[in-house]
């Protein structure tokens, strides 16, 4: 209990393992800005990127990517084409189902899967899907809930 209180008060001061090699995901590079590990840009193995949060296990000597989140990312990476197809089908169905998206139909048709962000070690099958291809500074996204795209198609600007 004291370790948790100390971490909340002072922050996690364990050294960070800045580069972690994974046989499926390739190199996971720690980003100070995101406080997460990102798959290496330009990876030939992956068709989109992953953001993976760190383990909250304070008994580990280093801060590393959470193993449950890594396993979830590996599972998705092993079936990238079907995951991409599922995301694109979800985007199209959301576009047609919501009248508020009516003015952005052409833009939505241009969206592509950019990254799967896995933030919560206690909920490894939940996160956020980020999409590229938006215009006018719109950053499109949808939820990733129980291993599926869900939670609505939205954007920040």
C-alpha positions as CSV (number, residue, x, y, z in Angstrom):
1,X,0.0,0.0,0.0
2,X,2.8,2.4,0.9
3,X,4.5,1.8,-2.5
4,X,1.3,2.7,-4.4
5,X,0.9,5.9,-2.3
6,X,4.6,6.8,-2.9
7,X,4.3,6.2,-6.6
8,X,1.2,8.5,-6.8
9,X,3.0,11.1,-4.8
10,X,6.4,11.0,-6.4
11,X,5.7,9.3,-9.7
12,X,7.2,6.0,-10.9
13,X,10.9,6.5,-10.6
14,X,12.0,3.1,-11.9
15,X,14.3,3.2,-14.9
16,X,12.6,2.8,-18.3
17,X,13.4,0.0,-20.7
18,X,13.4,2.3,-23.7
19,X,13.6,-0.3,-26.4
20,X,11.9,-3.7,-26.1
21,X,12.2,-6.3,-28.9
22,X,9.2,-8.5,-29.6
23,X,9.1,-11.4,-32.1
24,X,5.7,-10.3,-33.5
25,X,5.6,-6.5,-33.0
26,X,9.2,-5.8,-33.7
27,X,10.8,-2.9,-31.7
28,X,8.8,-1.2,-29.1
29,X,10.3,2.3,-28.5
30,X,9.4,4.3,-25.4
31,X,8.0,7.7,-26.0
32,X,8.3,10.3,-23.1
33,X,5.6,12.4,-24.7
34,X,3.1,9.5,-24.7
35,X,4.4,7.7,-21.6
36,X,3.9,4.5,-23.7
37,X,5.8,2.2,-26.0
38,X,5.2,2.7,-29.7
39,X,5.9,0.2,-32.5
40,X,8.8,1.4,-34.6
41,X,7.8,3.7,-37.4
42,X,8.3,2.2,-40.8
43,X,8.1,-1.4,-39.6
44,X,7.7,-3.8,-42.5
45,X,5.8,-6.3,-40.2
46,X,3.0,-4.0,-39.3
47,X,0.3,-2.2,-41.4
48,X,-0.6,0.2,-38.5
49,X,1.1,1.1,-35.2
50,X,0.5,0.3,-31.6
51,X,0.7,2.4,-28.5
52,X,1.2,0.2,-25.4
53,X,1.1,1.5,-21.8
54,X,3.5,0.4,-19.1
55,X,3.1,-2.2,-16.4
56,X,1.9,-1.0,-13.0
57,X,3.7,-3.9,-11.3
58,X,6.1,-2.1,-9.0
59,X,8.0,-5.3,-8.1
60,X,9.6,-5.2,-11.6
61,X,13.0,-3.5,-11.5
62,X,12.3,-1.5,-14.7
63,X,9.3,0.1,-16.3
64,X,8.3,-2.1,-19.2
65,X,5.3,-2.5,-21.5
66,X,2.5,-4.3,-19.7
67,X,2.5,-7.9,-20.7
68,X,-1.3,-8.3,-21.0
69,X,-1.3,-5.3,-23.4
70,X,1.6,-6.7,-25.4
71,X,-0.2,-10.1,-25.7
72,X,-3.4,-8.3,-26.9
73,X,-1.3,-6.3,-29.5
74,X,0.4,-9.5,-30.7
75,X,-3.0,-11.1,-31.1
76,X,-4.2,-8.3,-33.3
77,X,-1.0,-8.1,-35.2
78,X,-1.3,-11.8,-36.1
79,X,-4.6,-11.0,-38.0
80,X,-3.9,-7.5,-39.2
81,X,-5.9,-7.8,-42.5
82,X,-9.0,-9.0,-40.8
83,X,-8.7,-6.4,-38.1
84,X,-8.3,-3.6,-40.7
85,X,-11.3,-4.9,-42.6
86,X,-13.4,-5.0,-39.3
87,X,-12.4,-1.4,-38.5
88,X,-13.2,-0.1,-42.0
89,X,-16.6,-1.9,-42.0
90,X,-17.3,-0.3,-38.6
91,X,-16.4,3.2,-39.9
92,X,-18.6,2.8,-42.9
93,X,-21.6,1.6,-40.8
94,X,-21.1,4.4,-38.3
95,X,-21.0,6.9,-41.2
96,X,-24.2,5.7,-42.6
97,X,-26.0,5.3,-39.3
98,X,-25.3,8.7,-37.9
99,X,-26.9,11.7,-39.6
100,X,-24.4,14.0,-37.9
101,X,-21.7,12.5,-40.1
102,X,-23.6,13.4,-43.3
103,X,-21.4,16.3,-44.1
104,X,-18.3,14.3,-43.8
105,X,-19.1,11.2,-45.9
106,X,-16.3,11.8,-48.4
107,X,-13.8,12.5,-45.7
108,X,-14.8,9.4,-43.7
109,X,-14.4,7.3,-46.8
110,X,-10.7,8.4,-46.9
111,X,-10.0,7.4,-43.3
112,X,-7.4,4.7,-42.7
113,X,-6.4,2.8,-39.5
114,X,-3.4,4.6,-38.1
115,X,-3.0,3.0,-34.6
116,X,-4.4,0.9,-31.9
117,X,-3.8,2.4,-28.5
118,X,-3.9,0.0,-25.5
119,X,-3.9,2.1,-22.4
120,X,-5.3,0.1,-19.5
121,X,-3.5,-3.0,-18.2
122,X,-6.6,-3.9,-16.2
123,X,-8.6,-3.9,-19.4
124,X,-6.3,-5.2,-22.2
125,X,-9.1,-5.6,-24.7
126,X,-10.2,-2.0,-24.4
127,X,-8.5,1.1,-25.9
128,X,-8.8,3.5,-28.8
129,X,-8.4,3.3,-32.5
130,X,-6.9,6.3,-34.2
131,X,-7.6,7.0,-37.8
132,X,-5.6,9.0,-40.4
133,X,-6.9,10.9,-43.4
134,X,-9.0,13.5,-41.8
135,X,-8.9,17.1,-43.1
136,X,-9.3,20.5,-41.5
137,X,-7.4,19.3,-38.4
138,X,-10.0,16.7,-37.6
139,X,-8.4,13.7,-35.7
140,X,-10.8,10.8,-36.1
141,X,-11.1,8.0,-33.6
142,X,-13.3,5.2,-32.4
143,X,-13.3,3.0,-29.3
144,X,-11.8,-0.4,-29.1
145,X,-14.1,-2.3,-26.7
146,X,-13.8,-6.0,-25.8
147,X,-11.5,-6.5,-28.8
148,X,-13.7,-4.8,-31.4
149,X,-14.2,-1.3,-32.9
150,X,-17.1,0.2,-31.0
151,X,-18.2,3.3,-29.1
152,X,-19.0,5.5,-32.0
153,X,-17.0,7.4,-34.6
154,X,-15.8,10.8,-33.4
155,X,-13.2,13.4,-34.0
156,X,-11.3,16.1,-32.1
157,X,-10.3,19.3,-33.9
